[in-house]
């Protein structure tokens, strides 16, 4: 079996509580020379809740999550004698840290500072070119040793990243369902059945809890719903991808296509994925589901139409660029149907505009 097709594990330990950062020295006591990989903003958030500067060496990434930066940081961490990499930050820091640990063949501890993706719990990483356009998905040799989740730190993070994390997680169900639609669930491999069931659980929690969670975020109050949502974005969503390699399809392919447009680089990953969900649903003929989701999108701040992306280029020209990137043979639209074309994706984007316009009318 190909390496990337293997069932993969989540972190060896998932530590989640209010004030969990206070336990970090004890959690790292097994190691001699931890080295932190982080970003400037993430590290400031860590220091605020940890209560002081870290006692370990700190390296700052260049915000690209590129192979070039992973190589640079791995060389520096090797010089420092690192026996564990401690990634502190959002998704790109998590993925950069995985790349560094994989290059050094050492253990990995991840401390997320944003509820934006499941990156802190998955044994794969998304790599970009130095210009921030999507490059590849890389599969790590080992899963993380530990993920440390501090709800107090996370409730203090910018709300827009939480919104992004919710939509990125919502995609798990829609992408996985599209891949296996038309197949008898009882005849699917056991791990795929488990992934589908897990994705359904995540969708139920998201649609039920989002309003209460965003209210808690506004009040900066850790509630049971907030904790449940964090664990869903991090651990439940990650479990879907760990059980089956074929779980990503149209929504993430469209996200990757959008990275060719520089205006989208500052839009959170999950918000681009949210738009990709609706495009995928239009592509697969599920317009009733689009109409069902639109009130949820509009109420909670998700992207559901082209002009929300802020792209200045001619719409059809830009859409064609996105669609061509999203439908290259290595992209995940092929998990839905092998022969999906760029023109079909453009048509789906245009059809979404019509559905949204009709719903507003």
C-alpha positions, 0 to 999 in steps of 0.5 A: 500500500502507498504510504499516503494511503495508510491509516494514520494516528492522531497525536499520542496525547491530546491534552485539553483544559483551561490553563493547560500551558502551565503544564507544559514544562512537566509535559516536556520533561522527557526531553533534553532540548526542546526547540520552539517554532513559532510566529511573532504574533503567536508567540506573544499570545503564548507568552501572555497565557504561559506567564513568561518567556519560554525557557527553551530556544525559539525560532521564528518561521517566515510565514510561508509554510514552504519547504525552503523555510522548513529546511532553514529551520531544520538546519538551525534546530539541528545546530541547537541539538533539538530532540523535540520540536514544539510548534506554537501557532496557527495552521501554517506554524503547525505544518512548518513544525511538522516539516521540521520535526520530520526532517530531523526525525524527532518528536513533535509537540503542537500548541495551537493558538487559533481554532482555525484548522485541524492541523495540530492533530494531523500527521500531514502538512500543507506546503506552499511556495515562497509566494504563498501559492499552494504547492503540495500535501506532504505526509509525515513519517510519524504522528505528533507526540502530543497536542496541548490545547489551552482553552483560555488562550484560544478564547482570547484569539481573534474570532475570525479564525474560529469562524474559519475553523468551523467552516474548514471542519464543516467541509469534512462531511460534504467532501467525504460524502461526495467521494462515497456517494452512491456506494452502500455504506455497509460495503465500504471499508470499515475505516471509511465507514468510521470516517463517515460517521465521525464526519457526520458527528462533526457536522451535527455539532457545528450546525448545533453549536456555532451560534452559541460558540460565537456568542461565547467568543464575543464574551471571551467566556469558555463554555462547554459549547466552546470546548466542544467546538474546539475539540471538534475542530481539532480532534474529531475533524482530524480523526476523519482524515486519519481513518481514510486518505480519501477524504478531501475533494472539491472544497479544498481543491477550490481553496487551492485554486484560489491561492493563485489570486493574491487578494485571497492570501490574507483570507483565512483558510477555512473561509476559502474552504467555506466558499469551496463547499458551496461551489462543490455542491453546485457542481454535484447538483446539490443546490437545495443543500446550498439554499439550506446552508445560506442562512447559516453562512450569512449569519455567521460570516462565511464567504458565499459569493465571488465579490466577498473575495475582493478580487479586482481582476475580471471575474470570468478571467479570474474564475478560469485561473482558479478552476484550472489550478483546482482541476490539475490531475493531482488535485482532489476534485478527482476524488469526486470524478476523475474527469471534472474540467475547469469549465465545469468548475467555472460553471459551478461558480457562476451557478452559485452566483445565480442561486445566491441572487435568487435567494436574496430576491 
